[in-house]
Amino acid sequence: MSDKEIIKRILVRVPNWIGDAVISMPGLHALKKLYPEAEITVLAKARTLPLYLAKEPVVKDVIEYDPDGRHSGLSGKFRLVGELKTRKFQMAVLFQNAFEAALIAFMAGIPRRVGYARDLRTPLLTQPVKFEDTIAKKHQVFYYLNIIKELGLGVSLEDIELPVVNISKEDSQRASVIMEEYGLDAGKGMVGVAPGASFGPAKRWPTEGYYEVIERISRERGVTPVIFGGGDDIEVSTALSTRLSSAGVDHVNLAGKTSLREFIAVAAKTQLFLTNDSGPMHVVAALGVPTVAVFVSTAPSLTGPLGRCVKVLYKKVKCSPCFKRECPYEHYNCMKTITAEDIYNASIELLAECGIDSKSGSEA
């Protein structure tokens, strides 16, 4: 009996951060391609859980890992191990790098445990994958695909299945309620903007620049700007909202007011999305929304959005990418090289390339 016939239940420990989770999705698809008859269950923290709730037929089930609640402390870890044991998983694929991820799979008695040989966890893995420097120089998607490649799947750039974030009927209905509450009409067009980036200010293109772009697009196209962000983005989002209000631009600020599931469902109804390198960037690109992504201190070649309708703005300066939370030289030259005109032009070009009418916001 072949390996593919034996393995019917696979557990995948997915990354903890939203952007990483989206980037790892092609790895999930590759795993399903390699084991088409197996049921894949995802083990995820609450922050990324919504990304997998409508992922059938690739993801069959989702288990929430709650390290601050029911799975906290030693007793909580044994509780999680007990839950996993009842599922009788035959293989664990660890996209998440922590020692803990391998230890839990080991304690749960999962016979085959596959993941990178990092963080002293090699003895806990039955199939440790060597981390090569060449992987670190490629787009992060290959970091996850390389694990599946070790399982026997040949992966090339042409084989990559782009990430897709699906929306349940329930969440779509919830989005309609939110939009009605805030007076939003998808038929009139909406442009989304996520001016934050929780990593730090070195990833945030200036708020004034976003104001100039969306004010112009709103005025020329008659669409409504909608500001998105999490709890860490409230300050920068409020600054943008205040600037728009002072200019008399009708808009809605949803920063800090939606869950991830609600953000996904509402953002899916926008006709254009402007964003920094952030979790929301990866989500909207995977939704198929035309996405203009601004990279300043990071490298699009490593973490650029994976989507069919995206355009990246990045102008390399001597000190970029630095991958720092704050500019070590305090001049932020990487941001100054990208102008509002650059992003406006990129937005109009992208809408045309994606078949969106540049005036009405509808598909041409």
N, C-alpha and C positions, 0 to 999 in steps of 0.2 A: 504493500500500500504506500502511495506517495505521500510526501510531506503535506501537499495541498489537500489531500483527502483526509488526513488525520486531524489537522488543525481546523476546528470549526468555531472556536470562541477566542477572540483576540481582545486584549485590553491595551489601549493606547493612553499613556500619560502625556497629555498635551501641555504646551508651554503656558506659563502663568500670565503673560501679558497679551493684550488684545492684538497688537500688531504681529507679534511672533506667532500667535495662534493662527492668524489668517495666512501668514507666510507658510506655515506648516501644512496647510490643507492639501496642497498637491501631493505631499507625502502620504496623507490618508488615502487619497484617490489611487496612488500607486500601490499602496498596500492592498486595497480592495481588488485592484487589477491582478495582483499576484495571488491573492487568496479569494477568488470570486464567490466561493460558497461559504466563507466564514462570516460570522456575525461580529462586527466591530463595536466595542463599547468604549466610550471615551471617559477618562477620569480627569475632571477639570475643576478648577476653583470657580467660585461664583461669578467672578468678573468676566470670565470667558465662556461660561456655560451657555449663554444665549446663542452663541455662534453655531452650536451643534444641535439645537433643538429641532431644526427642520432639515436635517442633513441626510435623511434616508434617500436612496438605498445604501449610501456609503456607511453612515453611522446608524447602527440599530438602536443603541441605548446610550444614556448618559448617566454617570454617577458624579454627584457633587462631592468634591473633597473640601471639607470645612475645618481647616486647621485651627481656627480661632473659636470654634464652637464644638459640635459633637465629636470632632476628630482631634480635639486639642489634648496636649499632654500624652503621657504614656498610655493611659487607659483609652484615650481616643484613637490612638494609632492601632491598638489591639482591636478596637471596635471596627475600624476600617478594614483591617486584615481579615476579620471574621466575615465582614460583608463580601469581600472579594472571594474568599474561600467558597462561599455558597454558590458563586457563579461558575466555579470550575473552569476558569480560563486556562487555555493550553499554551498561550504565548502572551508575553507582555512586551510591547514596543515602547521604549522610553524616549520621547522627543524632549522631555524635560531633563535637565542635566544634573539635578541635585542628587547627592548621596542618598537622601531620604527616599527618592523615587525608586531606586534600585532596592533599597532595604525593604520597603513595603511589598514590592513584587516578590522578593525572596521569601519573606515571612508568610506571604499568602500562599506559598507553595506552587507558584506558577512554574511549570516545568521548563519553559524556554523563555529566557529573559535577554532582550536585545537592546543595546544602547551604547553610547560612547563611553570609552574607557577613561573617564575623567573623575575628579573628586574622590579618588581612592576607592571607587566602587567596583573595580574590575573583578574581585573575588565573588561579588554578588551576581555577576552576569554570566550566563551560559554562552553568550556570543558577544563578547566585547568588541566594539568597533573602534579601530584606531583613528584618532583625530589627526588628519594631515594638514599641514600648513596651506596646501593648495586649496583646501575647502574654505579656509578663512578668507581667501582672496576672491572667492566667487560670491555671487548673490546668495543671501541667507537661505533661499529656497533649497539650494543644493545641500545645505547642512542636514536638512531633514531627509531629503531624497537619497542621500548617501547611505543612510541607515537601511532604507528599503533596498537599495542596490546591493548591499551586503547580504540581503536575504535571497538574492538571486534575480532581481529585476534589472535589466539593462536600462539605464536612464540617460537620455540625451536631452538637449534643449528642446528639440522638436517634440519630445514625448511629454513635456510638461502640460498638465491639465491645469489651467488657471484656477485660482481660488474662486469659489462661488459661495456667497452668503445668501441663504434662502429666508423667506419670511412666511411665517405661519398665517393662516386665515385669521386667527385670533389677534395676532399682533397687527395685521393690516387694519382690522376693525378698530383696534385701540388707537392707531395712528389717525384714523378718520375722526375719532372723538377729540383727540388733542388738537388737530388742525381746526376743527370747528370751534373749539374752545378759544383758540387764539386768532380766529378769523382768517385762517390761511385757506387759499383755494389753489389746488394743484393745477387746475385748468388755466389759471392766469399766469402760472409760472412761478417757480421759487429758485433762488440761488442760495445754496448753503455755504457757510463759511465757518471754519474751525480755527480761530486765531491762536489757540493755545498749543502747548506741548509740555506735558508734565515733567519731562526730563530736565528742562531748564531753559533759561532765556536765550541761550545760544542756538536753540532750534526754532525760536519764534521770530518770524519775519515781522517788521514793525506794524503795529496796529493802524497807524496813519496810512500806511500803504494799502492795507486791506480796505480801509474806508474809501480811499480814492477809487479803487477798482470797482467795488460793489456799488458805490454811489453812481458811478458812470453807467455800469451795466443796468442798474435799476432804472435810471432815468431814460436810457435809450431803448430799453426793451419792455419796460413796464412790469418787471417781475418784482417779487417781494424778497428781500434779503432775510435769511433765517440764520441766526447765530447758534452754533452748537458747541458743547463742551461739557466736561465733567466738573466735579467739585473743585479740582485744582485750577480750573480755567476761568472761574467766575470773575476774578479781578480783571484779567485782560479782556474778557468778553463784555464786561460791564463798561470798560473804557471804550470799546468799539461801539457799543450800543449808545452810550452817551454822545459820542461824536456824531453818529447818524441822526440821533434825535435833534441835536443842535442845528443840523443842516436840514431838518424837516423831512428826513427820509423815513417813510413808513416801513417798519421792520418788526421782527419778532426775535426776542432773545430767549432761547431755550436752554442756555448753559446752566447746568446744575439742576435742571427741572425734569429731566427724563432719565429713565433707566436705559441700560444698553439696548434692551429689546425695543424700547420705544424710539430711541435714537435711530436704530437700524430701519425701523418701519417708516418713520417720517423722512429720514434722509433719502430713502429709496424713491421718494416722490419729487425730489429736486431735479431740475434740469441741468444744473451745473454745480460743482462743489469746489471751493478753494480751500486749501489746507496746507499746514506745515507737515513735515515728516512726523507722523504721529499714528496712534492707533486708529482714530477715525479715518485717516487717509487710506489705510489698508482696507478698512471695512467698506467705504463707499466705492473704492475701485472694484472690489469684489462684488458689489451690488450691480455694477455695470453703469453707474452714474458717471457722466463725463467729469473727470477729476483733474484739476490743475494742482500739482504738488510742488511746494517751494522747499528746496533743500539749501541749507546754508552751511551748518557746521558738520553735517553728516554726508555720506556718499550714496547717491542713488544707485550706483553700481552694486552696492551691498544690500541695501534695504529699500530700493525703489518700489513703488506700487506695482502690483501684478494685476493688470486688467487690460481689456481690449480697447478702452476709451480713456486713456490717460495721457497727460503731457507733463513732463518734469521741467522745472526751472532750476537750473544750477549753473553758477558761473564760478569756476575754480579760481581762487586767489592763492597766493604763496603759502598761506598758513592753513588752508582748508583741504580736506576735512580734518578737523582737530578732535572731534568727538567729545568735546568738553561741555560741561553744563553752562559755563560762562566763558566769555571770550578771555583768554589768558593775556591778551594785549590790550583789552578794553576799547578796541576801536571798531569791532564788528564789521570789518570791511567786506566780509562775505555777504552780508545783508545789503550793504550800500550799493553793491554792483548790480543788484536786481531791482528794477524800478517798477512802479505801478503800471507804466506803459507796457513794460515787458509782459506782465501778467495779464493785463487787459487783452493785448494782442494774442497771447497764447490761448486765452479763453475763447475768443471769437474764432480762432483757427480750429480749436478743438471741437467746438460745436458744429462747425462746417464738416469736419472730418467724420464726426459721429452721426451726421445726418440730422442734426437738430437745426430748425429754422432759427436764424440769428435774430429775428425780430419777435416772432410769436412764442418761441420756446417750445414749440411742438415739433414732432418729427417731420422732416421734409419729405 
